[in-house]
Amino acid sequence: MKKEDILKKAQEENADEMERFIEDKSMIWAFTIMALCLIAFTIVKREMGQNTFDFTATIAAGASVMNFYRYTKLRNGKTLFAGIITGVGAVLCLIFFITSH
């Protein structure tokens, strides 16, 4: 392989890696903003005396999926544990939400 071909291939791989990094960062920002909005809505609903298990289940489900995905990529026991705990929390909140209506 020529020197120019090797350089071109390395530049393409760096661009792909940068795109993945940007996509990952954008997803983190999106999840953070959604979670903050849900927390604000939860506070408002709580102040109005309304049930907030729907928002709590949504946040917990999102966190669970995020942790399970991280576990599949990193094989880190902490992320598996966090995924299980938040997943159980999401299911419990969903049950509480359904049974309280």
VEXDREN-2710 file (C-alpha; in Angstrom, 1 decimal):
% VEXDREN-2710
k/r/px/py/pz
1/MET/0.0/0.0/0.0
2/LYS/1.2/3.5/-0.8
3/LYS/1.9/6.1/1.8
4/GLU/-0.9/8.3/0.5
5/ASP/-3.4/5.4/0.7
6/ILE/-2.4/4.6/4.3
7/LEU/-2.8/8.3/5.2
8/LYS/-6.2/8.6/3.5
9/LYS/-7.4/5.4/5.3
10/ALA/-6.2/6.7/8.7
11/GLN/-8.0/10.1/8.1
12/GLU/-11.3/8.3/7.2
13/GLU/-11.1/6.2/10.4
14/ASN/-10.4/9.3/12.5
15/ALA/-13.5/11.0/10.9
16/ASP/-15.6/8.0/11.7
17/GLU/-14.4/8.0/15.3
18/MET/-15.1/11.7/15.6
19/GLU/-18.6/11.2/14.3
20/ARG/-19.3/8.4/16.8
21/PHE/-17.9/10.6/19.6
22/ILE/-20.2/13.5/18.6
23/GLU/-23.2/11.2/18.3
24/ASP/-22.5/9.8/21.8
25/LYS/-22.1/13.3/23.2
26/SER/-25.4/14.5/21.6
27/MET/-27.2/11.5/23.1
28/ILE/-25.9/12.3/26.5
29/TRP/-27.0/15.9/26.2
30/ALA/-30.4/14.9/24.9
31/PHE/-30.9/12.4/27.8
32/THR/-29.7/15.0/30.4
33/ILE/-32.1/17.6/29.1
34/MET/-35.0/15.2/29.0
35/ALA/-34.3/14.0/32.5
36/LEU/-34.1/17.6/33.8
37/CYS/-37.4/18.4/32.1
38/LEU/-39.0/15.3/33.6
39/ILE/-37.7/16.2/37.1
40/ALA/-39.1/19.7/36.8
41/PHE/-42.5/18.3/35.6
42/THR/-42.4/15.8/38.5
43/ILE/-41.8/18.6/41.0
44/VAL/-44.8/20.6/39.6
45/LYS/-47.1/17.6/39.6
46/ARG/-46.0/16.7/43.1
47/GLU/-46.8/20.3/44.2
48/MET/-50.3/20.0/42.6
49/GLY/-50.9/16.7/44.5
50/GLN/-50.8/14.5/41.4
51/ASN/-49.2/11.1/41.0
52/THR/-45.6/11.3/39.6
53/PHE/-44.8/7.6/39.1
54/ASP/-45.2/8.0/35.3
55/PHE/-42.3/10.5/35.1
56/THR/-40.2/8.5/37.6
57/ALA/-40.8/5.4/35.5
58/THR/-39.7/7.2/32.4
59/ILE/-36.5/8.5/33.9
60/ALA/-35.7/5.1/35.4
61/ALA/-36.4/3.2/32.2
62/GLY/-34.1/5.6/30.2
63/ALA/-31.3/5.2/32.8
64/SER/-31.8/1.4/32.7
65/VAL/-31.5/1.2/28.9
66/MET/-28.4/3.4/29.0
67/ASN/-26.7/1.3/31.6
68/PHE/-27.5/-2.0/29.9
69/TYR/-26.1/-0.6/26.6
70/ARG/-22.9/0.5/28.4
71/TYR/-22.7/-3.0/29.9
72/THR/-22.9/-4.7/26.5
73/LYS/-20.0/-2.5/25.3
74/LEU/-17.8/-2.3/28.4
75/ARG/-18.6/-5.4/30.4
76/ASN/-18.4/-3.4/33.6
77/GLY/-20.3/-5.0/36.6
78/LYS/-21.2/-1.6/38.0
79/THR/-23.2/-0.7/34.8
80/LEU/-25.0/-4.1/34.9
81/PHE/-25.9/-3.6/38.5
82/ALA/-27.1/0.0/37.8
83/GLY/-29.1/-1.3/34.8
84/ILE/-30.8/-3.9/36.9
85/ILE/-31.6/-1.6/39.8
86/THR/-33.0/1.2/37.6
87/GLY/-34.9/-1.4/35.5
88/VAL/-36.6/-2.8/38.6
89/GLY/-37.3/0.8/39.8
90/ALA/-38.9/1.5/36.4
91/VAL/-41.1/-1.5/36.6
92/LEU/-42.2/-0.8/40.2
93/CYS/-43.0/2.8/39.3
94/LEU/-45.0/1.7/36.3
95/ILE/-47.0/-0.8/38.6
96/PHE/-47.5/2.0/41.2
97/PHE/-48.7/4.3/38.4
98/ILE/-51.2/1.8/37.0
99/THR/-52.6/0.7/40.3
100/SER/-53.0/4.2/41.7
101/HIS/-55.5/5.2/39.0
END
